[in-house]
Amino acid sequence: QVQLVESGGGLAQAGGSLRLSCAASETFSVKTMGWYRQAPGKLRELVATISSGGSTNYAESVKGRFTMSRDNAKNTVHLHMDSLKPEDTADYYCNLVLPNGIMYWGQGTQVTVSS
């Protein structure tokens, strides 16, 4: 059983920055990890993913503003969010996908961006 704990959420002004972190209970060097977000009344959407080799993919809405990274030695991934917009306001969830396709989720961290 893999446990994920997110941190770093909070309040930011439009144009500001936040850094989210997700710590896993075990190594994920051969696993894929991602960040999702869900705003009130909206569906959960994929924000970014990172492979075991460090290859990243981003949703078009955050491309150029968000950067995902991972530190395998610390079993941790990060999401650096720059140039924040009010529409980035959401609960952000970390996930981890095992090679067999099983996915684990963190409890989420709230991000609020004021106009």
N, C-alpha and C positions, 0 to 999 in steps of 0.2 A: 504494500500500500504506500503510495507516494503522497506526501503532504506538501502543499504549496502555500506560502505566506506572502502576501503583497504588502507593500508599504510605500510611503512617499506621496500619497494623495493629499489633497488640501485645496485651498483657495488661491487662485491666481487671477491677475488682471489680464485682460486681452493684450496680447503681445508679449506676455511674460512666459516663464518657463517652469516646468516641474520635472522631476526625475522619479520615476516609479521603479521599484525593485521587487523582485520575486525570488524568494529563497526556497529551494527544494530540499526535501529531507534526505535525498540520496543523489548520487551522481547521475547526470543526464547527458553524458558525453556522446552517447549514441542515439539520443532522442531529439525530437523536434519540439520546440516551445513556441508559444504565441501569446499575444495580448488581444483580448476582445473588450468591447465596451458596450454598455447598454444604458441609454438615456431613458428617463421616465416615459412610459407609454410607447416606447419604441422597441423594435426587435434588436437582439444582440447582433453586433456586427464585428467582423474580423478587422483588427487594426494592423497587426504586423506578425510575422513569423520569422523564426531563425532556425536554421538547420544545425546539425552537429558540426558541420564544416564551417559555419559562420555565414552562410548565404542567407540574405534577408529579403523579404517581400513586404510591401506596404500597401494598404488601401490607398486608392487614388486621393482620397480626401485629406490624407495626412502626409503624403509623399513630399519630401523636401522639408518637412517641419519636424517629424518624429524620427528618431533613430533607435533601433533595437540592438542590443549587444548582449553577450553572455560571457560569464567567467566560469569555466568548467571546474576549475580548482575549488571554487567556493559554491558550486551548485546554484548559481545565481544568474538571473537575467535582469536587464534594465530596459527601461523605455524612457529615453530623453525626449521631452516634449518641448519644443520651442515655438515661438510665434503663436501662442495659444489663442484660440477663438472661442467665443461663447458656445458655439455649436460642438465644441469638444467636451462640454460638460456631460458627465456620465459616470457610472460605476465601471471601473476598469478591472478586468479579470485576467489573471495569468492562467495559462494551461500548459500541459505537458502531454505529448503523445508518445507512447511507447512504440517500439518497432512493430508490435502486433496490432497496432491501431487503437488500443485502449487509451482514453483520454482522462486526465485528472485536472481538477479545477481548484483554484484558490477561492477564498471567501470574498475577495473584491476589495478595492480601495476607491473612495469617492474623489472625483475631480470636479471642481466647480470653477468656471471661468466667468468673471464678471465683465460686463461691457464697459 
